[in-house]
């Protein structure tokens, strides 16, 4: 029973750490998104000034190495953010599983050290 409580504490600590990672990666994702959109806007304005047809402006701008790199950074930070969200869900599921195991052991009357039954 003690081992289950220790496992529950460890999972809770891991969940809290992952919540911090999610917060940080979410902020990084938002920052990268903003940088990408600002650079894309400026590139589109440059192409408009040059008289580039509107039908190809977007493709030309997104194909520029600097814009493509910003989009890559944005996409990578999005992947990290989503992976962190998924990790949080996994930790919550594992916590529920350990909690259910603790409840089963407690209700079975098979409580070890420190039990009341």
N, C-alpha and C positions, 0 to 999 in steps of 0.2 A: 504494500500500500504506500509506503514511504517513497519507493521508487517511482510510483505513478505521480505522486505529488511533486517530486523533483522534476520529472519529465514535464509536467504541466507548467511548473515555474520556468523551466528552460524554454519551452515553446512560447510562453508569454513574453519572455525577454526578447526572443528572436522576432516575435511579431512587432513589438515596440520598436526594435531596431529597423525593421523593414518599413514601418510607417514613416520613420525619419528619412529613409532612402527614397520612399515614394514622394514625400514632400519635396526633397531636394531635386529629384529627377523631374518632378512635375514643373517646378520653377525653371529648371534648365530647358525643358521642352518649350515652355511658354516664351522664354527669352530667345531661343533659337528660331522659333516660329516668327517672332516679331522681326528679328534681323533678316530672315529670309524674305519676308513680305516687303520690308522697307527697301531692300536691295532690288527686288524684282520690280517694284513700283518705279524706282529710279531708272532701271534699265529700260522699262517700257516707255517712260517719258523720253529717254534718249533716242530710242528708235522712232518715236513719233516725230521728234524734231528733225530727224534725218529724212522723214517722209516714207518710211518703210510701210508697206501695206499692212493694214490692221489684221488681215487674215493670217499673217505669218509672224507678227510681232511677238506673240506669246511664245511660240516655239523657238524663235531666235534667242529670246531673252533667257529662257530656261536652259538653253544649250550652252550658254556662256559658262566657262569654267568656274568663275567666281560664284555665279548664281547656283550652279550645279553643286558646288561644294557646300554652300549654305543649306541647300535642300537636303544633302546627304547628312549633314550634322543634325538638321531638324528631324529627319527620319530616324536616325540612330537614337536620338534622345527620346523620341516617341516610343521606340521599341523598348528602351530601358524602363521608361515609365510604365508601359503596359505590362512588362514582365514583373515589375515590382508589385503592381496591383494583383497580378495572378499569384505571386508569392504570398501576399497577404491573405488571399482566399485559401491557399493551401494551409497556411499556419492556422487560420481559424477552423478549418475542417479538422486538422490534426488535434487542436485543442478540444474540440467537441468530442472527438473519438476518445481521447484520454479521459475527459470528464465523464463520458458514458461508462468507460471501464471502471473508473473509481466508484461510480454509482452502483454498477453491477456487483463489485466486490463488497461494497458497504451493505447493500441490500441482501446479499447472499448470506450474511452472518459470518463470512469468512474473513473478518477483519483481523489483521495481524496486530502488531505492536501498537499500543495506545488505543485499541478499540474498546468500545463500551459493551459489546455483546459477549 
